[in-house]
Amino acid sequence: MKTWLITGCSTGLGRSLAKAVLQKGDNVVVTARDTKKLEEFEKDFPRTALIVRLDVTDLPSVTEAVRAAKERFGGIDVLVNNAGYGYRAAVEEGNPEGLYLETAPLGIKVMIVEPGAFRTDFAGRSLTQSKTAIADYAGTAGTRRIENDKTHGTQPGDPDKGARLIIEAIEAEDAPLRLLLGSDAVRAADTVLESHKSEYDKWREFSRRSDF
């Protein structure tokens, strides 16, 4: 039996994942900023679900969630950092992003889930965007601004199926570093890979010229 700590369990993929993990018999520290939305978990899974308030932007609440997990279940085997929101902007409109740090030498495995469009609130109330709208980007990044996007509620991804696939991938011996979820995610990744390979091949010999 594993113990999971999952952030952002009030809605969407995080909620589906927490439910799926509990249904398979594992322990789950079920977290969200508003724990009132999580009460059904302790009602349905009184022995294996622990409800904890956690705001990933508030370090004391993170520390408390980890302490509670250790006290109740003895530790954490799987951390799912699911809490977040969508942020749309052109490069010059937005804020600088984060860096991925290698943890393999510490014995910690990492899997980055790269989902396509799932039918959750992520593209609804959880979606924000840059307040700056540069007219030069109207035909590119501007087409995906919230006021121009009509896809909410029609996304192809099923969060319950996605949750089950995440569990299966995590439990695999050769769990991937990057897990694509959804046929649209696969198509997008194929397009990016083909574009990168074409450019690398075109400049391959040029790139080699920098060696001693």
PyMOL commands that set and color helices and strands:
alter all, ss='L'
color gray80, all
select helices_A, chain A and resi 12-23+35-44+59-73+104-106+121-123+135-137+141-144+146-148+159-171+183-208
alter helices_A, ss='H'
color red, helices_A
select strands_A, chain A and resi 3-6+27-32+49-53+78-80+86-88+112-115+127-129+178-181
alter strands_A, ss='S'
color yellow, strands_A
deselect
rebuild
show_as cartoon
